[in-house]
Amino acid sequence: MTASKQAQGRPTTASSGRRYAPPLKPRVMRTRQRVFLSWVLLVLSSCGPVGGPARFWKAYRPEFIVAQDSDQGPWGGKRWYYWESSNGSTFSASAAASFAESKGWKCIATRNYSAEAISTWVFTRKPVFPLPYEEHGLTRNAGCLDFPRKIAVASTVIQCESGWTRVYPGHADAETAYGYIQVSVDGKQMAVYHLWGET
């Protein structure tokens, strides 16, 4: 190729022989930055509060949190926390309910479960907390495995409206997503479970 023909075409770098890409114009750079920033904001806002729903529980008696899990996405998510203490009466259903209400949850029902009843909360022979999957007559499924049952003794379970919604298989409309607070009767253990979005 003659020097004049190379000058007419796109120049190449001397070292690699690859084609030279001219720098982007400032207008194109600004557009790309705006698109990226918009995408980041969309993802963050789709998960609600930073960290997703029910994250506020991380601030409740944090010195006693011994296990937790969270998987949040733009269309749904799950979260659970487990607290444990060697001292009795560390946790109480009334204190947990008050904290939940102060963070926007509305506690609507309280039920007491015996250790015998709780022992039946299993799926594929694994202990689970099935209540989020048994709302509206749904049967236990593999999703229950995302909520391991940590408390096996007699407990009080508080059902709360979390302000989020769930879309159930076979239901056209979104329905209330509930959060559950389980407190052992002896006050040594506590767990919180929350499931929202498409399930």
BALOBA-1460 file (C-alpha; in Angstrom, 3 decimals):
// residues 199
<rec num="1" residu="m" x="0.000" y="0.000" z="0.000"/>
<rec num="2" residu="t" x="1.380" y="3.390" z="-0.913"/>
<rec num="3" residu="a" x="1.827" y="6.119" z="1.647"/>
<rec num="4" residu="s" x="-0.800" y="8.256" z="-0.076"/>
<rec num="5" residu="k" x="-3.418" y="5.463" z="0.064"/>
<rec num="6" residu="q" x="-2.693" y="4.815" z="3.745"/>
<rec num="7" residu="a" x="-3.132" y="8.496" z="4.482"/>
<rec num="8" residu="q" x="-6.550" y="8.437" z="2.776"/>
<rec num="9" residu="g" x="-7.717" y="5.432" z="4.806"/>
<rec num="10" residu="r" x="-7.965" y="5.046" z="8.563"/>
<rec num="11" residu="p" x="-4.473" y="5.220" z="10.124"/>
<rec num="12" residu="t" x="-2.976" y="2.266" z="11.981"/>
<rec num="13" residu="t" x="-0.711" y="2.258" z="15.014"/>
<rec num="14" residu="a" x="2.892" y="1.540" z="14.249"/>
<rec num="15" residu="s" x="3.387" y="-1.023" z="17.013"/>
<rec num="16" residu="s" x="0.342" y="-3.276" z="16.725"/>
<rec num="17" residu="g" x="-0.984" y="-2.669" z="13.260"/>
<rec num="18" residu="r" x="-4.513" y="-2.247" z="14.746"/>
<rec num="19" residu="r" x="-6.829" y="0.390" z="13.476"/>
<rec num="20" residu="y" x="-6.842" y="3.674" z="15.260"/>
<rec num="21" residu="a" x="-10.133" y="4.657" z="16.966"/>
<rec num="22" residu="p" x="-10.556" y="8.394" z="17.222"/>
<rec num="23" residu="p" x="-11.499" y="9.712" z="20.684"/>
<rec num="24" residu="l" x="-15.208" y="10.123" z="21.382"/>
<rec num="25" residu="k" x="-16.652" y="13.552" z="21.027"/>
<rec num="26" residu="p" x="-17.570" y="15.283" z="24.318"/>
<rec num="27" residu="r" x="-21.286" y="15.082" z="23.478"/>
<rec num="28" residu="v" x="-21.128" y="11.282" z="23.066"/>
<rec num="29" residu="m" x="-19.211" y="10.938" z="26.352"/>
<rec num="30" residu="r" x="-21.827" y="12.966" z="28.232"/>
<rec num="31" residu="t" x="-24.646" y="10.873" z="26.760"/>
<rec num="32" residu="r" x="-22.961" y="7.618" z="27.791"/>
<rec num="33" residu="q" x="-22.382" y="8.937" z="31.291"/>
<rec num="34" residu="r" x="-26.021" y="9.998" z="31.620"/>
<rec num="35" residu="v" x="-27.289" y="6.637" z="30.396"/>
<rec num="36" residu="f" x="-25.027" y="4.781" z="32.847"/>
<rec num="37" residu="l" x="-26.024" y="7.038" z="35.741"/>
<rec num="38" residu="s" x="-29.715" y="6.604" z="34.901"/>
<rec num="39" residu="w" x="-29.300" y="2.824" z="34.859"/>
<rec num="40" residu="v" x="-27.569" y="2.840" z="38.259"/>
<rec num="41" residu="l" x="-30.302" y="5.028" z="39.776"/>
<rec num="42" residu="l" x="-33.012" y="2.794" z="38.325"/>
<rec num="43" residu="v" x="-31.480" y="-0.329" z="39.868"/>
<rec num="44" residu="l" x="-31.025" y="1.339" z="43.256"/>
<rec num="45" residu="s" x="-34.523" y="2.804" z="43.338"/>
<rec num="46" residu="s" x="-36.117" y="-0.480" z="42.299"/>
<rec num="47" residu="c" x="-34.822" y="-2.035" z="45.498"/>
<rec num="48" residu="g" x="-36.312" y="0.710" z="47.635"/>
<rec num="49" residu="p" x="-34.244" y="1.728" z="50.629"/>
<rec num="50" residu="v" x="-30.524" y="1.228" z="50.222"/>
<rec num="51" residu="g" x="-29.930" y="-2.466" z="50.804"/>
<rec num="52" residu="g" x="-33.529" y="-3.434" z="50.073"/>
<rec num="53" residu="p" x="-36.620" y="-3.964" z="52.188"/>
<rec num="54" residu="a" x="-36.401" y="-5.075" z="55.823"/>
<rec num="55" residu="r" x="-32.732" y="-4.057" z="56.031"/>
<rec num="56" residu="f" x="-33.561" y="-1.963" z="59.103"/>
<rec num="57" residu="w" x="-33.562" y="-5.177" z="61.154"/>
<rec num="58" residu="k" x="-29.772" y="-5.192" z="60.923"/>
<rec num="59" residu="a" x="-29.825" y="-2.322" z="63.436"/>
<rec num="60" residu="y" x="-31.936" y="-4.216" z="65.975"/>
<rec num="61" residu="r" x="-29.781" y="-5.676" z="68.755"/>
<rec num="62" residu="p" x="-26.890" y="-6.161" z="66.281"/>
<rec num="63" residu="e" x="-24.599" y="-7.637" z="68.936"/>
<rec num="64" residu="f" x="-26.841" y="-10.724" z="69.020"/>
<rec num="65" residu="i" x="-27.148" y="-11.356" z="65.261"/>
<rec num="66" residu="v" x="-25.482" y="-14.699" z="64.592"/>
<rec num="67" residu="a" x="-26.786" y="-15.493" z="61.090"/>
<rec num="68" residu="q" x="-28.417" y="-13.640" z="58.218"/>
<rec num="69" residu="d" x="-29.062" y="-13.864" z="54.502"/>
<rec num="70" residu="s" x="-30.341" y="-11.510" z="51.839"/>
<rec num="71" residu="d" x="-30.943" y="-11.792" z="48.112"/>
<rec num="72" residu="q" x="-32.507" y="-8.638" z="46.681"/>
<rec num="73" residu="g" x="-33.228" y="-7.877" z="43.036"/>
<rec num="74" residu="p" x="-35.265" y="-5.390" z="41.039"/>
<rec num="75" residu="w" x="-38.358" y="-7.662" z="40.933"/>
<rec num="76" residu="g" x="-38.250" y="-9.366" z="44.294"/>
<rec num="77" residu="g" x="-36.160" y="-10.570" z="47.146"/>
<rec num="78" residu="k" x="-35.823" y="-12.403" z="50.423"/>
<rec num="79" residu="r" x="-34.146" y="-11.598" z="53.711"/>
<rec num="80" residu="w" x="-33.850" y="-13.225" z="57.106"/>
<rec num="81" residu="y" x="-32.006" y="-12.520" z="60.359"/>
<rec num="82" residu="y" x="-31.384" y="-14.710" z="63.380"/>
<rec num="83" residu="w" x="-30.485" y="-13.474" z="66.881"/>
<rec num="84" residu="e" x="-29.333" y="-15.593" z="69.809"/>
<rec num="85" residu="s" x="-28.430" y="-14.961" z="73.435"/>
<rec num="86" residu="s" x="-27.451" y="-17.208" z="76.323"/>
<rec num="87" residu="n" x="-29.551" y="-15.078" z="78.689"/>
<rec num="88" residu="g" x="-33.287" y="-15.562" z="79.001"/>
<rec num="89" residu="s" x="-35.639" y="-12.659" z="78.335"/>
<rec num="90" residu="t" x="-33.155" y="-10.931" z="76.006"/>
<rec num="91" residu="f" x="-35.836" y="-10.739" z="73.327"/>
<rec num="92" residu="s" x="-39.541" y="-10.075" z="73.670"/>
<rec num="93" residu="a" x="-42.355" y="-10.103" z="71.161"/>
<rec num="94" residu="s" x="-43.612" y="-6.711" z="72.362"/>
<rec num="95" residu="a" x="-40.210" y="-5.003" z="71.971"/>
<rec num="96" residu="a" x="-39.710" y="-6.519" z="68.525"/>
<rec num="97" residu="a" x="-43.211" y="-5.453" z="67.465"/>
<rec num="98" residu="s" x="-42.596" y="-1.904" z="68.699"/>
<rec num="99" residu="f" x="-39.366" y="-1.723" z="66.701"/>
<rec num="100" residu="a" x="-41.127" y="-3.052" z="63.595"/>
<rec num="101" residu="e" x="-43.922" y="-0.490" z="63.934"/>
<rec num="102" residu="s" x="-41.388" y="2.324" z="64.343"/>
<rec num="103" residu="k" x="-39.874" y="1.313" z="60.981"/>
<rec num="104" residu="g" x="-43.172" y="1.254" z="59.103"/>
<rec num="105" residu="w" x="-44.301" y="-2.341" z="59.526"/>
<rec num="106" residu="k" x="-47.864" y="-2.838" z="60.744"/>
<rec num="107" residu="c" x="-48.216" y="-5.809" z="63.097"/>
<rec num="108" residu="i" x="-51.587" y="-7.411" z="62.410"/>
<rec num="109" residu="a" x="-51.581" y="-10.873" z="64.009"/>
<rec num="110" residu="t" x="-49.825" y="-12.755" z="66.788"/>
<rec num="111" residu="r" x="-49.860" y="-16.535" z="67.098"/>
<rec num="112" residu="n" x="-48.264" y="-18.898" z="69.596"/>
<rec num="113" residu="y" x="-46.730" y="-22.151" z="68.354"/>
<rec num="114" residu="s" x="-45.639" y="-25.115" z="70.451"/>
<rec num="115" residu="a" x="-42.312" y="-26.829" z="69.861"/>
<rec num="116" residu="e" x="-44.298" y="-29.805" z="68.571"/>
<rec num="117" residu="a" x="-46.080" y="-27.678" z="65.952"/>
<rec num="118" residu="i" x="-42.827" y="-26.005" z="64.912"/>
<rec num="119" residu="s" x="-41.180" y="-29.416" z="64.482"/>
<rec num="120" residu="t" x="-43.546" y="-30.041" z="61.547"/>
<rec num="121" residu="w" x="-42.091" y="-27.083" z="59.622"/>
<rec num="122" residu="v" x="-39.966" y="-29.148" z="57.273"/>
<rec num="123" residu="f" x="-39.428" y="-29.428" z="53.534"/>
<rec num="124" residu="t" x="-37.421" y="-32.284" z="52.024"/>
<rec num="125" residu="r" x="-36.489" y="-33.237" z="55.595"/>
<rec num="126" residu="k" x="-34.909" y="-29.854" z="56.267"/>
<rec num="127" residu="p" x="-36.178" y="-27.436" z="58.927"/>
<rec num="128" residu="v" x="-37.751" y="-24.393" z="57.282"/>
<rec num="129" residu="f" x="-39.834" y="-21.366" z="58.188"/>
<rec num="130" residu="p" x="-42.758" y="-21.950" z="55.791"/>
<rec num="131" residu="l" x="-45.215" y="-19.190" z="56.659"/>
<rec num="132" residu="p" x="-44.287" y="-16.791" z="53.808"/>
<rec num="133" residu="y" x="-45.049" y="-19.606" z="51.357"/>
<rec num="134" residu="e" x="-48.266" y="-20.741" z="52.997"/>
<rec num="135" residu="e" x="-50.096" y="-17.439" z="52.605"/>
<rec num="136" residu="h" x="-53.193" y="-17.518" z="50.424"/>
<rec num="137" residu="g" x="-53.281" y="-21.304" z="50.487"/>
<rec num="138" residu="l" x="-49.962" y="-21.822" z="48.701"/>
<rec num="139" residu="t" x="-48.254" y="-25.116" z="49.440"/>
<rec num="140" residu="r" x="-44.708" y="-25.513" z="50.644"/>
<rec num="141" residu="n" x="-42.199" y="-25.555" z="47.815"/>
<rec num="142" residu="a" x="-38.445" y="-25.376" z="47.230"/>
<rec num="143" residu="g" x="-38.571" y="-21.656" z="48.009"/>
<rec num="144" residu="c" x="-39.002" y="-22.582" z="51.674"/>
<rec num="145" residu="l" x="-35.380" y="-23.704" z="51.695"/>
<rec num="146" residu="d" x="-34.404" y="-20.023" z="51.434"/>
<rec num="147" residu="f" x="-35.820" y="-19.573" z="54.950"/>
<rec num="148" residu="p" x="-34.103" y="-22.020" z="57.311"/>
<rec num="149" residu="r" x="-35.896" y="-22.526" z="60.601"/>
<rec num="150" residu="k" x="-33.494" y="-21.463" z="63.334"/>
<rec num="151" residu="i" x="-35.826" y="-21.689" z="66.333"/>
<rec num="152" residu="a" x="-37.204" y="-25.083" z="67.338"/>
<rec num="153" residu="v" x="-38.713" y="-24.232" z="70.744"/>
<rec num="154" residu="a" x="-42.127" y="-22.804" z="71.630"/>
<rec num="155" residu="s" x="-42.439" y="-19.372" z="70.049"/>
<rec num="156" residu="t" x="-44.590" y="-16.363" z="69.363"/>
<rec num="157" residu="v" x="-44.854" y="-15.377" z="65.693"/>
<rec num="158" residu="i" x="-45.971" y="-11.873" z="64.720"/>
<rec num="159" residu="q" x="-47.263" y="-11.281" z="61.210"/>
<rec num="160" residu="c" x="-46.687" y="-7.754" z="59.869"/>
<rec num="161" residu="e" x="-47.669" y="-5.852" z="56.757"/>
<rec num="162" residu="s" x="-44.331" y="-4.659" z="55.431"/>
<rec num="163" residu="g" x="-45.489" y="-2.022" z="52.963"/>
<rec num="164" residu="w" x="-44.216" y="-4.131" z="50.062"/>
<rec num="165" residu="t" x="-46.129" y="-6.396" z="47.690"/>
<rec num="166" residu="r" x="-45.930" y="-9.928" z="46.340"/>
<rec num="167" residu="v" x="-47.146" y="-11.430" z="43.095"/>
<rec num="168" residu="y" x="-48.238" y="-15.021" z="43.558"/>
<rec num="169" residu="p" x="-48.466" y="-17.716" z="40.885"/>
<rec num="170" residu="g" x="-52.002" y="-17.808" z="39.500"/>
<rec num="171" residu="h" x="-52.935" y="-14.398" z="40.937"/>
<rec num="172" residu="a" x="-53.324" y="-11.426" z="38.649"/>
<rec num="173" residu="d" x="-52.934" y="-8.693" z="41.229"/>
<rec num="174" residu="a" x="-50.154" y="-7.864" z="43.635"/>
<rec num="175" residu="e" x="-50.928" y="-8.595" z="47.273"/>
<rec num="176" residu="t" x="-49.450" y="-7.632" z="50.614"/>
<rec num="177" residu="a" x="-45.963" y="-8.919" z="51.405"/>
<rec num="178" residu="y" x="-45.801" y="-9.895" z="55.061"/>
<rec num="179" residu="g" x="-42.843" y="-9.895" z="57.383"/>
<rec num="180" residu="y" x="-42.672" y="-12.432" z="60.214"/>
<rec num="181" residu="i" x="-41.038" y="-12.027" z="63.611"/>
<rec num="182" residu="q" x="-40.463" y="-15.234" z="65.581"/>
<rec num="183" residu="v" x="-39.468" y="-14.900" z="69.238"/>
<rec num="184" residu="s" x="-38.813" y="-17.908" z="71.465"/>
<rec num="185" residu="v" x="-40.901" y="-18.004" z="74.622"/>
<rec num="186" residu="d" x="-37.761" y="-18.078" z="76.777"/>
<rec num="187" residu="g" x="-36.511" y="-14.872" z="75.115"/>
<rec num="188" residu="k" x="-33.186" y="-16.379" z="74.029"/>
<rec num="189" residu="q" x="-33.835" y="-16.481" z="70.281"/>
<rec num="190" residu="m" x="-35.420" y="-14.322" z="67.637"/>
<rec num="191" residu="a" x="-35.730" y="-14.493" z="63.860"/>
<rec num="192" residu="v" x="-37.223" y="-12.271" z="61.157"/>
<rec num="193" residu="y" x="-38.290" y="-13.406" z="57.673"/>
<rec num="194" residu="h" x="-39.392" y="-11.239" z="54.733"/>
<rec num="195" residu="l" x="-40.280" y="-12.144" z="51.148"/>
<rec num="196" residu="w" x="-41.478" y="-9.665" z="48.497"/>
<rec num="197" residu="g" x="-41.993" y="-9.258" z="44.755"/>
<rec num="198" residu="e" x="-42.405" y="-12.025" z="42.221"/>
<rec num="199" residu="t" x="-42.298" y="-15.361" z="44.000"/>
